[in-house]
Amino acid sequence: MSNEIETASTKPEYQWDFFLAHAGSDLQAATDLYHRLKPLAAVFLDDISLVPGDNWDEVLPSAQRSSLISVILVSPNSDKAYYQREEIAAAIQMARDDPRTHRVVPVYFKSKEIPNDKIPYGLRVKHSLYVPDSGDLSGTGERLLGTLEVMKQYEEKKGQVVTAQTIAVEKIVSKRSGAEVLSGFGEVTKFVRPLLYMLVFLLVVMIVVLVICALTPSDLQALLVTVFASFTAILIVFILWLTARSFSYALQIVPGRINGG
């Protein structure tokens, strides 16, 4: 493959399954949830996962970016938790950028004591989990582990797409044969294939109509040929642009910068 193309890794790109975001006053509840999840998942909790000497202002954002799920422990203390609000904003943005590679799950603790106007921005519309008044986190842990399985399936699909696009780009760049180049373009345009098929069909129709107009003498022959030739040219340009755009998109999928799943 060309040196311009980054090599895609087939290993998961994330380091953590869960990132636990909590107010400082809710550390005990976060720790309890950590131990519910830890046997079966990779969980980042600042109080446990940070190593003495770490720059927490660098390690925490990095850990959150490399996690599949941000678990937001929402409690009456969250409204005054400055750093947790920063983590919530980061989680919401990552989920908006690509919901298949990052998910935000609010977990409400002591929910009856949280006024509606104190729920952090962006969490109100999220399907949430509620810890019972007893504080039992077993059900919450099970639901989160079930959500993790869904996210891992998305990651597996992403890996398959990255592999297929990597092979397709290699075929195009290497130019080993015309058939392989066409096969490569067929793969990289898979996401716009229905639109591309429709455009090609319209192009064929335009060419047929253009030929008929050119071969049929009439007073409007010159005008009709000009009009249909213009439409044909526009379709050709759009097809070429769409194909080039798909190849550019594939180059971003290959190193995993875009989730093509």
N, C-alpha and C positions, 0 to 999 in steps of 0.2 A: 504494500500500500504506500501511497505517497507520504512523504514526511510531513506534508501539510495536514494530514488527517491524524487526529489524536487517537490512540489506541483505547478502545473501550474495555473496561473490566467487567467480567461476568459476575464478580462478587458484589454483594450488596454495598451500596454507596453510603448507607447510614451506619452509624456506630452505636446508636442507642435506639431501643424500641420506644421507651417512654422518657419524657422530660417532665419532671414534677415542678410546677411553679406554685409557690405558696407564699403567704404573708409570714413574716418572721414569727409572729405569735402562734402560727398554726404548724410549727415544726413537728410537734408530736404527732398530729394527725397525718402529716405528710410522711413521717417516718413509718407509721403503722401501715400506710398504703404501700410504701416502698417494700416492706417485708412481705406484703400480700402478693406483690407482683414479681419480686426478685427471683424466686426459685425458677420461674418459667420465662423470664424476660430480662433484657438488659435495661436497667433503670438508672437514670441520672437524678440524684438528689444532692443538692449542693453540700449539705452538712456531712454527707457520707462520701460522695464521689470526688470532692475537691481534695487535692493532696497539699499538705503544708508547703507554702512557698508559691502556689499557683497564683497567677494574676486573675482573680475571679471575674474582673470586668472583661477579660478576653475569653476565659475558659467557658463561662456560662453561656454567652451568645453562640460560641462555636458548638457547644454540646447541643444546644437547642436546634441549631441549623442542621445538625447531623442526626436528628431524631425523627422518628416516623410520626409520633403523637406527642403533642403538648397537652398534658393533663393539668388543668387549671383548678386548683383547690380554692373555691369561692366561699368566703365566710364573712361574718360581720367585720373582720379585720382587713379585708381586701381593699376597702375604700381608701385606707390610709397607707397602704403598702406600695411605696413608690416603685421599687425595683420589680415587684410582681406586675405592676401595671405596664412597665416597659416590656416584660416578657410576654404579657398578653397581647400587646400591640404587635410585637414581632411575630407571635404565633398566628395571629389573624392575617397578617400580611403574607406569610409563607403559605397559608392555606388558600388565600386568594390567588396567589401566583400559580399554584399547582395543587389542587385539592387531592390529587392522587398520590402525591409524595409527602404531604404533611396534613395532619388532621388535628383539630382543636376539640378537646372534650372537657367541658366544664363539669366539675364535681362539686355540688353544693353541700356544704357542711354547716349545720345549724341554720338551715335555709329559712326557718320561720323568723329568725332575727335579722334577716337581710331586707331592708326596704327596697322596693322595686326600682327606685331612682338611684340606688347605690350599686346596681349590678354593672360591672365594668363594660364599657362600650365594646360591641361586637359579639358579646357572649349571649345576649338575650335571644338571638335567632338560632342558636345552636341547640340541637337535641342534647339534653344534659342528663347527668346521673345525680341522684339525690341520696345522701347518706342518711339512713334512718336516725331517729332521735336517740336510739340506743348507742349510736356511734359504731355499729358493726359494719366493717368494711369488706366483709367476705363477698357479698353480692356485687359490690362495686368493683372489686378486683376481678371477679369472673366476667363481668360485662366488658371491662377494659381489655382483658385477654382475648375475648371474642372479637373485639374491634381490631386488635392487633393482627389477628389472622386475616381479616379482610384487607388491611393495609399491606400485608406481606404478599397477598395475591396480586395486588396492584404492582408491587415492586417486581414480582416474578414476570408479569406481563411486560413491564417496562424493559426488563432485561432481554426478553425475547425480541422486542421491537428494536432495541439497540443493536442486538446481534444481526438481525436481518438487514437493518439499514447500513451497518458497517460493511457487510458483504456486498450490498448493492453499490455503495459508494466506491468500494475497491474495484468492482467490475467496470464502473464508468471511468475511473481515473486510470486504471491499468491499460484500458483499450486493447485487451488481448484479442477480441474478435467483435465483429458487428453484432452478433447474436447476444454476446454477453453484455455489451453496452446497452442494447435494447432491453435485455432482462433487468439490468440494473435500474434503468429509468422506469421500467414497469413497477419495480418495488418502491422506489423513492416517491412515485406519484400515487401510491396506494391511497393516501388520505384524501386526495382530490379526484380520485378516479371517476366517480359518477359525473362530476362537473366536466372533467376532461372528455369523457365519452360523449357527453351532450354537445360540447363545443366541436368535437371532431365530426359528429353527425351533421351539425349545422354547417360546418365548413364544406362537407361533401355536397350537401344540398345547394349551397351557394355556388359551388363550382359547376354543378350540373345546370343550374339556372343561368349562370354566366355563359356557359357554352351554348345553351339554347338561344339566348338573346343574341349572341354573336353570330349564330348561323341563321337566324330568322330576320330577314330584311323587314324593316318598318321605319316609320318616321321617327319613332322614339328610340331606335336601336342604340344610338350613341349615348343617349341619356341613361338608358337602362344598363348598358354595359358599364358605364362609369359608376353608377350607384352600386350595382352588385359587385363590381371589382373592389370598390371601397369597403363594402361589408366583408368581403373575402379577406382583404388585407388586414382589417381590424381583428378578425377571428384568428388569423395566423399569428399576429403579434401577441394576442392575448394567450393563445395556446403556448407560445414560446415563453412568455413571461411566467405563466403558471408552472411550466416545467422547470424553469430556472429557479423559481421561488421554492418549489418542492425540493430541489437539490440543495439549496441553501438551508432549508429546514432540516434536511437529512444530515448535513454537516454539523448541525447543532445537536441533533439527537445522538450522534455517534459518541461524543464524549459525555453524554448524559446531561447536557445543559437544558434540554427540553424533554419532558416526558411525553413520548409519542403514543402512549397507551390509551 
